[in-house]
Structures are given as structure tokens and as C-alpha cells.
């Protein structure tokens, strides 16, 4: 993978920064829910305690007026309780407002209504530039293929951000254009030979720089179907090219375009001939 410049690294970090704030906001919401009463009740309790002390002094000075003192004490206790209840209500309202503010911020982040510091197009340009220029040659080499073996059909190239549908904790950012992006990107080459469909995939993380290469070969006779599918992932439509075999389906996400559709049609036609 090509090295990113310091400016590009900072840009990538800014783009995904709002999503990284979500766990912190969720934790703050939980803390607010468990916070209990504020300090207002304690103040009210202090007032009542003071009233009790004053009442005792009144009784000592005027023993015959004890009933007046008791009435006064009971009255002031009532005032204290009202003050405490009022304070708790104010505290509860303030906590609820804070929770709502943080909840709204989370919703805005998830909907993409945030300032990421860079445009979606700029991030795409950075990421696409990180795909090795010699990926085609690397794919042939990893699959141990010669170009003469794949002249029967035009190779298919697919690429897109990888979003794991089963991982709710995966970092996924929704752009202003409504598309979802993750720090993980996949580039895939598919080659058709006389006997097999050969797949090479290059996966890398734009933040950590980690990458891996995987290869797979399917005999045409073992493939039950090649198809395209559109699925809803985290509320968004996502395109997949699907290889169906007896033991399961293998899906490859891609960005839709006329060129990709033509390449896939060619591969499907080649499959029909060889199956």
C-alpha cells in the first residue's frame, strides 16, 4: 500500500472522528441516567435541620410556648420538603435536557449531518490512491496465472469500502452523499479460465495501514450461480457480486458503474458457456 502523507492521515482521522465520539456520548448518557439527585435536596435538608435547632432554643427560652414552637417546626419541615421536591424536579429536568442533547448529537452523527473537515470525494480519492498500482500483476502472481489463461473473458475489477453486517461495533461513517464508508477497503480481481473462476482480494485499513491478500479458486462445475444482489446494510442499499456454491455464498461489494456491469455480464456469459 502506498504511504499516506501527514496531511492525508490527518484528513482520514478527521473524517472518522465523529463516529469515534459516539461511545463516549453513550457512556455519558448512562452516567446521567444513573446520577440520582443533585445537591438541591441537601440544601433543603440543611434548612430543615437549622429550623429544628432554632426550635429547641425557642422552647428553652419560652417553655410555655412549646406548642407554638412545634407548630413552627412542622410548618418549616413542610417548606423544606417542598423545596427539596422542587430542587429534585429542576435537577431531573436538567438531566433530561442533557440526555436529549447528547442523544440528538448521536443521531446527527449517524445520519451524516456533521462537519468532517474534508469532503467525501477527497476521502475517496485518498483511499483509491492507496490501492497498489500493480494490483493486477500481483493478483495474477498470487493466483499463479498467466495472461494467456485468462484471455477468454475480460477480468472483473471490484472495489468498495468493507462493511461487516454482523459487527455492530464496526466504525462506519455516513457521508453527506448518503453513502457509508468504513476504514476498511477491499479491491477484488476475478479471472475466468477454461476450468475455474479465480478470485484475488486485497483488503487494507486506511487508518492503521494493515493489509492482507487472499485468493480463492472455484471450478465452474461447482458454481451453482453467479448473480448480482442489492441488500440493505445499516439502512443503505449496497451492491454485491455473488458466487453461489454448494457450501455457501461468497459476496463481493462493489461501486456500481456501467463498466463494472459490462464486465460482470461478460463473466456471466463465460460461466454459461463453461457450465
Secondary structure by P-SEA (a helix, b strand, c coil): cccccaaaaaaaaaaaccccaaaaaaaaaaaaaaccccaaaaaaaaaaaaaaaaaaaaaaacccaaaaaaaaaaaaaaaaaaaaaaaaaaaaaaaaaaaaaaaaaaaaaaaccccccccaaaaaaaaaaacccaaaaaaaaaacccccccccccbbbbbcccccccccccbbbbcccccccccbbbbbbbbbccccbbbbbbbbbcccccbbbbbbbbccccccccbbbbbbcccbbbbbbbbbcccbbbbbbbbccaaaaaaaaaaaaaaaaac
